[in-house]
Each structure stands twice: as C-alpha cells, then as structure tokens.
Amino acid sequence: MLSWIETFLTGRTHQTKIQTHLSDIAALISGVVRGSGIGPLMLLIYINELATILENYGVKIKLFADDAKLYIQILNDFDVVQLQLALTH
C-alpha cells in the first residue's frame, strides 16, 4: 500500500491551458491530484502533522477545510529564526 501511495504521489507534472494556449510542463513538488479519492485522506494526514510541528515552534495555525493560516508575533531576530526553523522542518 505504501509503495502504491508513493508511486501515486511522485513524478507528477502540471500544465495550464488558457483557451488554446498551453503553459510549459512543470514538475509538481507537493500536493495531490484534485478530485482524487485519496486526496482528502492525504490532506488530513499531512495537515495534522503540520499543525503539531508548527505549534512546537510557537507558530499558531488555524485550519478550515483545505486551508491553513499561519502566524507568529515577531518581536526580535530569535522569533524570525523560530519561524524559519518551523517552515524548513
């Protein structure tokens, strides 16, 4: 099952079409296919872990449906470093 999920999520590309014009093909480095059956499950797994990690760094997170808002009060350089550590974790 894990191998199937990995295969499903890797090596994906995206191309945008506006009228008859196509953009260049770009590699997708995150996310899941919109409308896929596994998409909502993958979001729940990812977003719950993300919220826990960010809160460990003092970053507040508000979740609604498929949206996440992050915020932290920046008072000094330490706060900037904490935010960057949380985002790169």
Helices and strands as residue ranges (DSSP letters): H 2-9, E 13-14, E 17-18, E 21-22, E 26-27, H 39-56, E 60-64, E 67-71, H 77-88
